Amino acid sequence: MIPLPVAELVTVVRGTPHDIPEPPPPVTGPVVIDSREAVPGALFAALPGDRVDGHDFADRAVAAGAAVVLATRRLGAGVPTVVVDDVTEALGALAQHTVRRLGTPVIALTGSSGKTSTKDLTAQLLERVGPTVYTAESFNNEIGLPLTALRLTGETRHLLLEMGARGIGHIRYLTTLAPPTIGMVLNVGTAHLGEFGSREAIARAKGEIVEGLPPAEEGGVAILNADDPLVRAMSERTRARTVFFGEAEEADIRAEDVHLTPQGRPAFRLKTPTGYADVTMRLYGEHHVSNALAAAAVAHEVGMSAAEIAQTLSAAGPLSKWRMEVTERADGVTIVNDAYNANPDSMRAALRALAAMGGAAGAGGGRTWAVLGAMAELGDDALAEHDAVGRLAVRLNVSKLVSVGGQEAAWLDMGAKNEGSWGEESVHVSDASAAVELLRGQLRPGDVVLVKASRSVGLEQVAIALAGDVDGVGEVAAR
């Protein structure tokens, strides 16, 4: 965070100061919402939560050195506070002020799936050009985006922001806080279909990111997926210059000769308007080709050559946890933790990656295991989508499906059994502990285990337990 006098802070957030000592302490950052992360000079934002209220921890933040607390009410004596109507809106105003003051170029991205993986790849490319601040994990909403923007300093060369949407207008609001010069849309899938109602409605929401771009003559660039018709059509909704990525002939940034290595890693020839180079990624699954192309389009726009882009993509690894995170155990079992989130598109991509990884392991007698849980927010399509994923596991010859949890998991199991009459090759268990117990008794060297579900299911505990457990001891961590 750039240093900010208390008086300027008060003006920006339209707040009222209380109990500010004289002289006022310097606000030097960082901005934190967890009192345990407060350090001298920090700004503590007291946000209400589902389980706790940040106001109750303000004194702890100040004791740790926080200079000021943003709050919706006056706190106890000795707690320097700026009172505002809404802390989230105040954070947004502060982020907007910081971005405008520094003038740092903003690159923003959205999509139904692949946002975080693409953001991680793009960040590693941009870091070659200069210091880059980028979204941590999936902090892509009205709280996470300001917290990311407020990490800017005078040395930052680029600000890379992931933008999520739970409804129409959400992305439009985020683009007012940190107006992007480059905006990219990865895809329009079925994530959050229950909230939006249709893919067309999702496209309307995602397309707000390109509507917020400046015109081409002012440097605005819309990076769009040429392989997705709903995304390609967004070129009509922006005044910015359009750059297409994909495998389609008309793509400006294109992948040719796409294939998977024997280990399940994607490889392709990257073609850009200024040259071409070969890429072999460290990540797993063919779906990362599209993510890599989107990232490459950004890198091309900031001046990187095809050779530099290919070299960086070939060396890039995951920066965010629980996204195709691969652990190879000493006993020869491979655990793939992709349990951060799930929707039908990402579930299909993960299953195909598992099948590819199992192709190499299978030569030595290894089996593929899909440990799957519910996909949330699918509305009326939930039964059909879970049934389809279960059926796909059969079609891909996954050795065993273990569905974990309640009704949605039962639909996964039902789909698999209806597709292939698997019997013992598909099993439904009640919870993560039961899944771990089952797998511990049956895994053998060469097996590959994929663990994936929506974040609310908590299946990462299965992957964590299995990844760190070779001898069959230990317990699933309490949630």
Order of alpha helices (4+ residues) and beta strands (2+ residues): alpha-beta-beta-beta-alpha-beta-beta-alpha-beta-alpha-beta-alpha-beta-alpha-beta-alpha-alpha-alpha-beta-alpha-beta-beta-beta-beta-alpha-alpha-beta-beta-alpha-beta-alpha-beta-alpha-beta-alpha-beta-alpha
